[in-house]
Structures are given as C-alpha cells and as structure tokens.
Amino acid sequence: MTLRTPIVLGAIVLLGATLGACQKSSTEGGAQTAGADVKHGEQIFMTTCATCHGTDGTGVKGLGKGLVGSEYVHKASDDQLVQMIMKGRDAKDPLNTTGIAMPPNGGNAALGEKDLHDVVAYVRTLKAS
C-alpha cells in the first residue's frame, strides 16, 4: 500500500459522505452555460469536486489539479469540459499528470448533464487569489 492509497480512500469516504448534500439533480441534456445556474454549480462543486480540486479550485496536492488558471479549462469549450467530467479520467491516461483517477461525474452518479453545465459555469467564475 502506497502513501497515496490512504489519501485516495479518505477522499472517497469524504466524497461519499458529502454526496447527500447535493439536493438538486437533473438528467436534462443539451444545456449551455448561458442558461446555467452558477449557484447550483457552486453547491455541486463544494460537495463533489472540492474534495480533490479544493474549495477555491486551486487543487489538492496528490489528488486533483488546479482548475483556476488551467490552460486546459481555459481552452476547452463548456461542452468539452462537461464531456470530460462525464467520462472521468483514468489514472493511466496520458493527460492525467496526477496519477490519480478522476471517476466519471466526479464520483457522483446522480449528476446529469445540466448539473455538469452548472458546475462548469461556476468553475469559470473562479479567479486566482
């Protein structure tokens, strides 16, 4: 067992404990950021994404990349980001530089495409401090 294993397991336990806090979910598809609910996106981010990406989006060392100032986040379209979140990223993916897998939907199977557009809209509001 490596040092990362207990950290990942702890993050999974914390993520599972916080998933219940996400009260609103949607399976509607095709939503665009222009109609996105940033407040709802913030709620989802704080209960699902912040475990690995930090409450301020700057990342958690050994778990998740920083999203604030990320060239990938900046260059990708909203739809591309939603698709990446939906698919997740395997630990062995060449674009994964942390070596830690990102589960589909950030590990929250209850999230629909509209929810993920809300998250992307929220992430786009984050600024470096």
ChimeraX attribute file (.defattr): number of C-alpha atoms within 10 A of each C-alpha:
attribute: neighborCount
match mode: 1-to-1
recipient: residues
	/A:1	5
	/A:2	6
	/A:3	8
	/A:4	13
	/A:5	11
	/A:6	11
	/A:7	13
	/A:8	16
	/A:9	11
	/A:10	13
	/A:11	15
	/A:12	15
	/A:13	11
	/A:14	14
	/A:15	20
	/A:16	14
	/A:17	12
	/A:18	16
	/A:19	17
	/A:20	12
	/A:21	12
	/A:22	17
	/A:23	10
	/A:24	11
	/A:25	15
	/A:26	12
	/A:27	12
	/A:28	10
	/A:29	12
	/A:30	10
	/A:31	16
	/A:32	15
	/A:33	20
	/A:34	10
	/A:35	11
	/A:36	19
	/A:37	17
	/A:38	21
	/A:39	13
	/A:40	21
	/A:41	21
	/A:42	21
	/A:43	18
	/A:44	26
	/A:45	26
	/A:46	21
	/A:47	21
	/A:48	26
	/A:49	23
	/A:50	20
	/A:51	22
	/A:52	24
	/A:53	21
	/A:54	19
	/A:55	15
	/A:56	18
	/A:57	24
	/A:58	21
	/A:59	19
	/A:60	16
	/A:61	12
	/A:62	15
	/A:63	20
	/A:64	23
	/A:65	19
	/A:66	17
	/A:67	21
	/A:68	20
	/A:69	14
	/A:70	12
	/A:71	9
	/A:72	10
	/A:73	17
	/A:74	13
	/A:75	10
	/A:76	12
	/A:77	13
	/A:78	21
	/A:79	17
	/A:80	12
	/A:81	19
	/A:82	22
	/A:83	16
	/A:84	15
	/A:85	21
	/A:86	21
	/A:87	14
	/A:88	16
	/A:89	19
	/A:90	15
	/A:91	15
	/A:92	12
	/A:93	11
	/A:94	9
	/A:95	10
	/A:96	15
	/A:97	13
	/A:98	14
	/A:99	17
	/A:100	20
	/A:101	18
	/A:102	22
	/A:103	16
	/A:104	17
	/A:105	22
	/A:106	22
	/A:107	18
	/A:108	20
	/A:109	11
	/A:110	15
	/A:111	20
	/A:112	17
	/A:113	22
	/A:114	23
	/A:115	27
	/A:116	31
	/A:117	29
	/A:118	28
	/A:119	29
	/A:120	26
	/A:121	23
	/A:122	21
	/A:123	19
	/A:124	17
	/A:125	10
	/A:126	14
	/A:127	12
	/A:128	9
	/A:129	6
